[in-house]
Amino acid sequence: MSTTRKEKLAAAAQQDLNKRTKKEWIEGASALKHERFEVAGALFDCKEDVLLSQQEVQSRLDAFLRPGTAQKEETLNVDSES
């Protein structure tokens, strides 16, 4: 096995270690500096057995806690040539 393939496998394994289930993220809400109910609300539409990375959870939290922000960004990017 080549060194680069070993490195890729190690990186993939590390990524899987950083992913957690919905329940684990809710129980560890303090690590995200949020309340359990906030994390639960952000992940309400996720299946129980799906593994989520911290980045995925954080983006869902941002969208859940600040729903108007995403909409405002969309309206600012509208092409206004008339």
Buried (B, 14 or more C-beta within 10 A) or exposed (E): EEEEEEEEEEEEEEEEEEBBBBEEBBEBBEEBEBEEEBBBBBBEEBEEEEBBBBEBBBEBBEEBEEEEEEEEEEEEEEEEEE
